[in-house]
Amino acid sequence: MLESAGVRLRPITQADRHTWRRVRQANSAWLGPWDATAPSRSQAQPRSFAAMVRTMRREARAGRQLPFVVELDGRFVGQLTVSNVLRGSAQLASVGYWVDEAYAGRGVVTRAVALVVDHCFGPVGLHRIEVAIRPENASSLRVVEKLGFAEVGYARRYLHIDGEWRDHRLFALTQEDVPEGLLVRLEQGVREGPGARDPQQSQE
């Protein structure tokens, strides 16, 4: 469990089923343009919440994923997943997330990303964290800008989102970029000025 200033990250469980469904249904229009979808020729089928959690926890046990619920003051407000964990000479992973529209604009995603990056660079032992963001998602772009992620590339038709292959801008951060920790960088930034609106969703 990771926590700072009322924002808490904890592992997702089957007990989150009803809350997860309620929040997702209430935010269907808000999240729809950013949701990952399956190409028409793909064999992937929509999964139940139970199947999704089983898959995530299996991947977590294998060391390939870290699936978190995002809470604000004890209330379920979103989800954050560290995925595509590569070991060996790479030691990297990707981060993706979504947040309830009712809690956007409160710095929840920014703080959640800072928490998970510090966790990945610390106990998990990773060296590099990547985030892929659609060019249209200005709010999510502001999050990586605020946290100091460097833009490292532009991937055309990178992920299948909302029914189409979508371009993404690619950002990354390494341990050497934040020797003091990303949460410390965020706290310094908060003291220097007001926060920005959180993004609807970023795909990993």
DASUL-V593607 format. One record per pair of residues at least 12 apart in sequence whose C-alpha atoms are under 10 Angstrom apart, sorted by the first residue. I is the first residue (numbers start at 1). J is the second residue. Records with the same first field share a line. If there is no record, write none. Layout:
I=J + J
This chain:
1=68 + 69 + 119
2=68 + 70 + 112 + 115 + 116 + 118 + 119
3=70 + 71 + 72 + 111 + 112 + 115 + 116
4=72 + 108 + 111 + 112 + 114 + 115 + 183
5=72 + 73 + 108 + 111
6=71 + 72 + 73 + 74 + 75 + 108 + 111
7=70 + 71 + 72 + 73 + 74 + 75 + 77 + 107 + 108 + 109 + 111 + 112 + 115
8=68 + 69 + 70 + 71 + 72 + 73 + 74 + 75 + 76 + 108 + 111 + 112 + 115
9=67 + 68 + 69 + 70 + 71 + 72 + 76 + 78 + 79 + 80 + 112 + 113 + 115 + 116
10=66 + 67 + 68 + 69 + 70 + 71 + 79 + 80
11=53 + 56 + 57 + 60 + 66 + 67 + 68 + 69 + 70 + 79 + 80 + 81
12=53 + 54 + 56 + 57 + 66 + 67 + 68 + 69 + 70 + 79 + 80 + 81
13=49 + 50 + 53 + 54 + 56 + 57 + 67 + 68 + 69
14=49 + 50 + 51 + 52 + 53 + 54
15=50
16=49 + 50 + 53 + 69 + 76
17=48 + 49 + 50 + 53
18=49
19=75 + 76 + 77
20=49 + 69 + 76 + 77 + 78 + 79
21=49
23=76 + 77 + 78 + 99 + 100 + 101 + 102
24=77 + 78 + 98 + 99 + 100
26=100 + 101 + 102
27=99 + 100 + 101 + 102 + 200
28=100 + 101
29=101
30=98 + 99 + 100 + 101 + 200 + 201
31=98 + 99 + 100 + 101 + 162 + 199 + 200 + 201
32=161 + 162 + 163 + 200 + 201
33=137 + 161 + 162 + 163 + 200 + 201
34=98 + 133 + 134 + 137 + 160 + 161 + 162 + 163 + 166 + 200 + 201 + 202 + 203
35=98 + 160 + 161 + 162 + 163 + 200 + 201 + 202 + 203
36=159 + 160 + 161 + 162 + 163 + 164 + 165 + 202 + 203 + 204
37=159 + 160 + 161 + 162 + 163 + 164 + 165
38=159 + 160 + 161 + 162 + 163 + 164 + 165
39=159 + 160 + 161 + 163 + 164 + 165
40=163 + 164
53=67
56=68 + 81 + 83
59=83 + 84 + 85
60=82 + 83 + 85
62=85
63=83 + 84 + 85 + 86 + 87 + 124
64=82 + 83 + 84 + 85 + 86 + 87 + 93
65=81 + 82 + 83 + 84 + 85 + 86 + 93 + 94 + 95
66=80 + 81 + 82 + 83 + 84 + 85 + 93 + 95 + 116 + 120 + 124
67=79 + 80 + 81 + 82 + 83 + 95 + 96 + 97
68=80 + 81 + 82 + 97 + 112 + 116
69=81 + 97 + 98
70=97 + 98 + 99 + 100 + 108 + 109 + 112
71=99 + 108 + 112
72=103 + 106 + 108 + 112
76=99 + 100
77=98 + 99 + 100 + 101 + 102 + 103 + 104 + 108 + 109
78=97 + 98 + 99 + 100 + 101 + 103 + 108 + 109 + 200 + 201
79=96 + 97 + 98 + 99 + 100 + 109 + 112 + 201
80=95 + 96 + 97 + 98 + 99 + 109 + 112 + 113 + 116 + 201 + 202 + 204
81=93 + 94 + 95 + 96 + 97 + 98 + 113 + 116 + 203 + 204
82=94 + 95 + 96 + 97 + 113 + 116 + 117 + 120 + 129 + 130 + 131 + 204
83=95 + 96 + 129 + 130 + 204
84=130 + 204
85=126 + 128 + 129
86=126 + 128
87=125 + 126 + 127
89=127
90=126 + 127 + 128
91=120 + 121 + 124 + 125 + 126 + 127 + 128 + 129
92=120 + 121 + 125 + 126 + 127 + 128 + 129 + 130 + 172 + 173 + 174
93=117 + 120 + 126 + 127 + 128 + 129 + 130 + 131 + 172 + 204
94=128 + 129 + 130 + 131 + 132 + 171 + 172 + 203 + 204
95=113 + 116 + 117 + 129 + 130 + 131 + 132 + 202 + 203 + 204
96=113 + 130 + 131 + 132 + 133 + 201 + 202 + 203 + 204
97=109 + 112 + 113 + 131 + 140 + 199 + 200 + 201 + 202 + 203 + 204
98=198 + 199 + 200 + 201 + 202 + 203
99=198 + 199 + 200 + 201 + 202
100=199 + 200 + 201
101=198 + 199 + 200
103=197 + 198
104=139 + 196 + 197 + 198 + 199 + 200
105=139 + 195 + 196 + 197 + 198 + 199 + 200
106=195 + 196 + 197 + 198
107=143 + 190 + 194 + 195 + 196 + 197 + 198 + 199
108=197 + 198 + 199
109=140 + 143 + 197 + 198 + 199 + 200 + 201
110=140 + 142 + 143 + 144 + 146 + 147 + 183 + 186 + 195 + 196 + 197 + 198 + 199
111=143 + 147 + 182 + 183 + 186 + 187
112=183
113=143 + 144 + 147 + 182 + 183
114=143 + 144 + 147 + 181 + 182 + 183 + 184 + 185 + 186 + 187
115=181 + 182 + 183 + 184 + 186
116=129 + 182 + 183
117=129 + 130 + 173 + 174 + 175 + 178 + 181 + 182 + 183
118=175 + 178 + 179 + 180 + 181 + 182 + 183 + 184
119=181 + 182
120=175
121=174 + 175 + 176 + 178 + 179 + 181 + 182
122=175 + 181
125=175
126=174 + 175
127=173 + 174 + 175 + 176
128=172 + 173 + 174 + 175 + 176 + 177
129=149 + 171 + 172 + 173 + 174 + 175
130=149 + 150 + 151 + 152 + 170 + 171 + 172 + 173 + 174 + 204
131=144 + 149 + 150 + 151 + 168 + 169 + 170 + 171 + 172 + 173 + 202 + 203 + 204
132=144 + 151 + 153 + 154 + 155 + 158 + 159 + 167 + 168 + 169 + 170 + 171 + 172 + 202 + 203 + 204
133=154 + 155 + 158 + 159 + 166 + 167 + 168 + 169 + 170 + 171 + 199 + 201 + 202 + 203 + 204
134=154 + 155 + 158 + 159 + 161 + 166 + 167 + 168 + 169 + 170 + 201 + 202 + 203
135=154 + 166 + 167 + 168 + 169 + 170
136=167 + 168 + 169
137=168 + 199 + 200 + 201 + 202
138=197 + 198 + 199 + 200
139=196 + 197 + 198 + 199 + 200 + 201 + 202
140=196 + 197 + 198 + 199 + 200 + 201 + 202
141=169 + 171 + 198 + 199 + 202
142=195 + 196 + 197 + 198 + 199
143=195 + 196 + 197 + 198 + 199
144=171 + 172 + 173
145=171
146=185 + 186 + 189 + 190 + 195 + 196
147=173 + 178 + 182 + 183 + 185 + 186 + 189
148=171 + 172 + 173 + 177 + 178 + 182 + 185 + 186
149=170 + 171 + 172 + 173 + 174 + 177 + 178
150=170 + 171 + 172 + 173 + 174 + 177
151=169 + 170 + 171 + 172 + 173
152=169 + 170 + 171 + 172 + 173
153=168 + 169 + 170 + 171 + 172
154=167 + 168 + 169 + 170 + 171
155=167 + 168 + 169 + 170
156=168 + 169
158=170
159=203 + 204
160=203
161=203
168=202 + 203
